[in-house]
Amino acid sequence: EEFYTEKTSFDITQVFDENSAGYKAMIEDIDYISSLLKELQDENVPVIWRPLHEAAGGWFWWGAKGPEACKELWHVMFDRMVNHHGLRNLIWVWTREPNDDAWYPGDEYVDIVGRDIYKEGDHTSQILEFSDMNERYGKKKMVTISECGSFPDPDKVVQDGAAWSWFMPWYGDYVRTARAKGLPE
């Protein structure tokens, strides 16, 4: 029931033995989520699907054992959801961390690439991050700020040509803390 590495003893590498209880539990979870996503597909609702975000940071269990285990989990999930369950309404988003090129699941498994940017009070266009992401993925993927604390000023985004597909302020403690301190959100 935990996702932070420090709060669980879960080992992602245990789930790749198809005979193990961990593998069976993982497939059961993927199947359950797929049944819910299928309901949305039946209603023609697309879903921005951003699993295993910030993996290279290591603070979530899916990143604690390195890039190969994380990529394998991504591929198992993708195969199960797309090929086994026939889900075609998912838009797969990979959230990049600095220095995580070895973690990327592959172009065939990712539709959009995202970056989480938390620069308190910085409302610039984040053009350097945008340019890096756009070049890094060969200008073949839509690019987004998948989470941010301070969102970019739309006028600066247009002025600089930082064509982020969207940006999502992260709500929760970060925003509540900023509000309580009177900081710009």
C-alpha positions in Angstrom: 0.0 0.0 0.0 3.0 2.3 -0.2 4.9 3.8 -3.1 7.8 5.5 -1.4 10.9 3.3 -1.4 11.7 4.1 2.2 8.3 3.0 3.4 8.2 -0.4 1.7 10.3 -3.5 1.4 8.8 -4.3 -1.9 11.4 -5.4 -4.5 10.4 -4.8 -8.1 12.7 -7.6 -9.3 10.5 -10.2 -7.5 7.6 -9.6 -9.9 9.3 -10.9 -13.1 9.2 -14.6 -12.1 5.9 -15.6 -13.7 5.4 -18.2 -11.0 5.9 -15.9 -8.1 3.2 -14.4 -5.9 4.6 -10.9 -6.7 4.1 -11.4 -10.4 0.6 -12.8 -10.0 -0.3 -9.8 -7.8 1.1 -7.4 -10.3 -0.9 -8.9 -13.2 -4.0 -8.9 -11.0 -3.5 -5.2 -10.3 -2.9 -4.4 -14.0 -6.0 -6.4 -15.0 -8.1 -4.6 -12.4 -7.0 -1.1 -13.6 -7.4 -2.2 -17.2 -11.0 -3.1 -16.5 -11.6 0.4 -15.3 -9.8 2.0 -18.2 -11.8 -0.2 -20.5 -15.0 1.4 -19.2 -13.6 4.8 -20.3 -12.5 3.4 -23.7 -16.1 2.1 -24.2 -17.3 5.7 -23.7 -14.6 7.0 -26.2 -12.7 8.8 -23.4 -8.9 9.1 -24.0 -6.7 8.8 -20.9 -3.4 10.5 -20.3 -1.6 7.6 -18.6 1.6 8.5 -16.7 2.8 5.4 -14.8 6.1 5.0 -13.1 6.9 8.7 -13.1 10.2 10.1 -11.8 11.6 6.6 -11.7 15.3 7.5 -11.8 14.9 9.5 -8.7 14.8 6.3 -6.7 12.3 7.6 -4.2 9.5 5.3 -5.6 9.7 1.5 -5.5 9.5 1.2 -9.3 12.8 3.1 -9.5 14.6 1.6 -6.6 16.3 -1.3 -8.5 17.6 0.6 -11.5 16.6 1.2 -15.1 16.3 -2.4 -16.4 13.8 -3.5 -13.8 11.7 -0.3 -14.3 11.8 -0.7 -18.1 10.8 -4.3 -17.8 7.8 -3.4 -15.6 6.8 -0.7 -18.1 7.0 -3.2 -21.0 5.0 -5.8 -19.1 2.3 -3.2 -18.2 2.2 -1.9 -21.8 1.9 -5.4 -23.3 -0.8 -6.5 -20.8 -2.9 -3.3 -21.2 -2.5 -2.8 -24.9 -2.1 -6.3 -26.4 -3.9 -8.5 -23.8 -6.7 -6.1 -22.8 -6.9 -4.2 -26.1 -6.8 -0.7 -24.6 -6.4 1.9 -27.3 -7.4 4.9 -25.3 -4.2 5.4 -23.4 -1.8 8.1 -24.2 1.5 6.9 -22.6 3.5 9.6 -20.9 7.1 9.1 -19.8 8.3 11.5 -17.1 12.1 12.1 -17.5 14.5 12.8 -14.7 18.0 14.3 -15.2 20.5 11.8 -16.4 18.0 9.0 -17.0 18.5 8.2 -20.6 19.0 4.5 -19.6 15.6 4.5 -18.1 13.6 5.4 -21.2 11.2 2.6 -22.2 11.5 3.2 -25.9 9.7 5.3 -28.6 7.3 2.5 -29.4 6.1 2.5 -25.7 5.8 6.3 -25.2 3.6 8.9 -26.8 4.5 12.0 -24.8 7.6 12.9 -22.8 7.3 15.0 -19.7 9.5 16.7 -17.2 8.6 17.6 -13.6 9.9 21.1 -12.8 9.8 22.6 -9.3 11.5 26.0 -9.4 9.7 28.0 -6.7 8.6 31.4 -8.0 10.1 30.8 -11.5 7.5 31.7 -14.1 9.8 31.7 -17.1 9.0 29.6 -20.2 11.5 27.0 -19.1 12.8 27.1 -22.7 16.1 25.4 -21.9 14.2 22.4 -20.5 11.9 22.4 -23.5 14.7 22.6 -26.0 16.6 19.8 -24.2 13.5 17.5 -24.1 12.7 18.3 -27.8 16.2 17.5 -29.0 16.7 14.5 -26.7 13.7 12.7 -28.2 14.5 13.7 -31.8 11.6 16.2 -32.1 9.3 13.1 -32.5 7.3 13.4 -29.2 5.0 16.0 -27.7 6.6 17.5 -24.7 4.9 18.5 -21.5 5.6 19.8 -18.0 4.0 16.9 -16.3 4.2 18.5 -12.9 5.3 21.9 -11.7 5.2 24.1 -8.6 5.3 27.5 -10.3 3.8 27.4 -13.8 5.3 29.2 -16.7 3.9 32.5 -17.8 1.9 31.8 -21.1 3.1 35.1 -22.7 6.8 34.0 -22.1 6.0 30.5 -23.4 4.7 32.0 -26.7 7.5 34.6 -26.8 10.3 32.0 -26.4 8.6 29.3 -28.5 8.5 26.8 -25.7 5.7 24.7 -27.1 4.8 22.7 -24.1 1.7 20.7 -24.8 0.5 21.4 -21.3 1.7 22.0 -17.8 0.1 20.7 -14.6 0.6 22.5 -11.3 0.9 19.8 -8.6 -1.7 20.2 -6.0 -1.4 19.0 -2.5 1.1 19.8 0.2 3.3 21.8 -2.2 0.5 24.2 -3.1 -1.0 24.4 0.4 2.5 25.2 1.8 3.1 27.9 -0.8 -0.3 29.4 -0.1 0.3 29.4 3.7 3.7 31.1 3.2 2.1 33.6 0.8 4.4 32.4 -2.1 3.4 32.6 -5.7 1.9 29.3 -6.9 
